[in-house]
C-alpha cells in the first residue's frame, strides 16, 4: 500500500470526524502506518454537511489533502449528493443503507457496500453508536487496517463508560462487513 485516500462524509452529529480520527489513530499508533486527517464542516456543526479526509500510507505523507478518494464512506443523502461520485474508478463506496439512496448509473465503476448502521445501532439500544457500526464495516470490507488496531483506537477514543456499547457496535459492523465481503467473493467465483 503506497497511499490510500479515504473520505467519510455525512452531517454533523453522526460521528463523521470521530470516525476519521479513529482510522488515523488506528493506522499511526496501532498499525505501524502513517496517517493524516483533514476535517471539513459548516459553522452550524450539528446537522450541516461535514467530512473527514484521511490518508493512510506505509510511507511519510508529503501532501495531506485528498485528490480523489480510493474509499468513500457516505452516511447521509446530502453527503452522497456532494461526494458520492467523487471516487476513483474501481474504488470502494460504503453507504448507510437506510439513509442513502444511490442511483445505479455510476455504481458499475465502484465496489459498493451498504450497511444498515442506524438499524444495527437501534437494535443495540443507542442510535448514537451508528458511526462505530460503520467503522467496523469499513474495517472488514477494506482490510486497510488490522481489526485489532481499529478496535484499540475505538476503545481509546470514545468517552469512558461507553466502551462496552461502542465495542459491541464495532463488532456488529465488522461482522456485517465480513458477511458482505464473503457474499462478494462468492459472486465473483
C-alpha positions in Angstrom: 0.0 0.0 0.0 1.6 3.2 -1.1 -1.1 5.8 -0.2 -4.9 5.3 0.4 -7.2 8.2 0.4 -10.4 7.9 2.4 -13.3 10.3 2.8 -16.0 9.9 5.4 -19.0 12.2 4.8 -22.3 12.8 6.5 -23.8 15.5 8.6 -22.7 17.0 11.9 -23.7 14.8 14.9 -23.2 11.5 13.1 -19.7 11.0 14.3 -18.0 11.5 11.0 -15.0 13.4 12.4 -14.6 10.9 15.2 -14.6 8.0 12.7 -11.8 9.7 10.7 -9.9 10.3 13.9 -10.2 6.6 14.8 -9.0 5.5 11.4 -5.9 7.8 11.6 -5.2 6.8 15.2 -5.5 3.1 14.4 -3.1 3.5 11.5 -0.5 5.7 13.2 -0.5 4.3 16.8 -1.6 0.7 16.5 -0.8 -0.4 12.9 2.7 1.0 12.1 1.5 3.2 9.3 1.3 7.0 8.7 -1.9 9.0 8.6 -3.2 12.5 8.2 -6.7 13.8 9.0 -8.3 16.9 7.5 -11.8 17.9 8.7 -14.5 20.0 7.0 -17.7 21.1 8.5 -20.1 24.1 8.3 -20.4 26.7 11.1 -23.6 25.1 12.3 -21.7 21.9 13.3 -24.7 19.7 14.1 -26.9 19.0 11.1 -24.7 20.6 8.5 -22.6 18.7 5.9 -19.2 17.5 7.2 -16.4 15.3 6.0 -13.2 13.8 7.3 -10.4 13.2 4.8 -7.9 10.6 6.0 -4.8 9.5 4.2 -3.2 6.2 5.3 0.2 5.2 4.0 3.2 2.9 4.6 5.5 5.9 3.9 5.6 9.5 5.1 2.8 11.6 3.7 4.1 14.7 1.9 0.7 16.1 0.8 -2.1 15.8 3.3 -5.1 16.5 1.0 -7.2 14.1 -0.9 -7.0 14.3 -4.6 -9.6 11.7 -5.5 -10.5 9.1 -2.8 -9.9 5.4 -3.1 -12.6 4.8 -0.5 -15.8 6.9 0.2 -17.9 6.3 3.3 -21.2 8.2 3.0 -23.8 8.2 5.7 -26.3 10.9 4.6 -28.1 11.7 1.4 -26.7 15.3 1.3 -23.2 13.9 1.6 -23.8 11.4 -1.2 -25.1 14.2 -3.5 -22.0 16.2 -2.7 -19.3 13.4 -2.6 -20.9 10.2 -3.9 -19.3 10.2 -7.3 -16.0 11.7 -6.3 -14.3 8.4 -6.2 -11.6 6.7 -8.2 -12.8 4.2 -10.7 -12.6 0.8 -9.0 -12.8 2.4 -5.6 -14.8 1.3 -2.7 -18.1 3.1 -1.8 -19.7 2.3 1.6 -23.1 3.8 2.2 -25.6 3.8 5.1 -28.3 1.5 3.7 -31.3 3.3 5.2 -30.1 6.9 4.8 -28.5 7.0 1.4 -30.3 6.3 -1.9 -27.8 5.5 -4.6 -28.6 5.6 -8.3 -27.5 2.6 -10.4 -25.7 4.6 -13.1 -22.3 5.2 -11.6 -22.2 2.1 -9.4 -20.7 -0.1 -12.1 -17.5 1.8 -11.6 -17.2 1.1 -7.9 -17.2 -1.8 -5.4 -20.3 -0.8 -3.4 -21.3 -2.0 0.1 -24.3 -1.0 2.1 -24.6 -1.2 5.9 -27.8 -0.7 7.9 -25.8 1.1 10.6 -28.7 3.0 12.1 -30.8 -0.1 12.3 -28.0 -2.1 13.9 -27.3 0.7 16.4 -31.0 0.9 17.3 -31.0 -2.8 17.9 -28.1 -2.3 20.3 -30.2 0.3 22.1 -28.4 3.6 21.2 -28.6 5.2 17.7 -25.6 7.3 18.6 -23.2 4.4 18.0 -24.1 4.0 14.4 -20.7 5.5 13.5 -19.0 2.7 15.3 -21.0 0.2 13.2 -19.8 2.0 10.1 -16.2 1.9 11.4 -16.5 -1.9 11.9 -17.9 -2.4 8.5 -15.2 -0.3 6.9 -12.5 -2.3 8.7 -13.9 -5.7 7.5 -14.7 -4.6 3.9 -11.5 -2.7 3.1 -8.8 -4.7 5.0 -6.9 -1.5 5.1 -6.2 -1.6 8.8 -5.9 -4.5 11.2 -9.1 -5.2 13.2 -7.2 -5.2 16.5 -5.6 -1.8 15.7 -9.0 -0.2 14.9 -10.6 -1.9 18.0 -7.9 -0.4 20.2 -8.4 3.0 18.6 -12.1 2.8 19.2 -11.6 1.9 22.9 -9.0 4.7 23.3 -11.1 7.4 21.6 -14.6 7.1 23.0 -15.9 8.6 26.2 -15.1 6.5 29.3 -18.0 4.4 30.4 -19.3 3.8 26.9 -16.6 1.2 25.9 -18.9 -1.9 26.0 -21.6 -0.4 23.8 -19.2 1.1 21.3 -17.2 -2.1 21.0 -20.4 -4.1 20.5 -21.4 -1.7 17.7 -17.9 -2.0 16.2 -18.1 -5.8 16.3 -21.6 -5.8 14.8 -20.4 -3.6 11.9 -17.3 -5.7 11.4 -19.4 -8.9 11.3 -21.8 -7.3 8.8 -18.8 -6.2 6.7 -17.3 -9.8 6.7 -20.7 -11.1 5.5 -20.8 -8.6 2.7 -17.2 -9.4 1.7 -17.9 -13.1 1.7 -21.0 -12.6 -0.5 -19.0 -10.5 -2.9 -16.3 -13.2 -3.2 -19.0 -15.8 -3.7 -20.4 -13.7 -6.6 -17.0 -13.3 -8.2 -16.4 -17.1 -8.4 
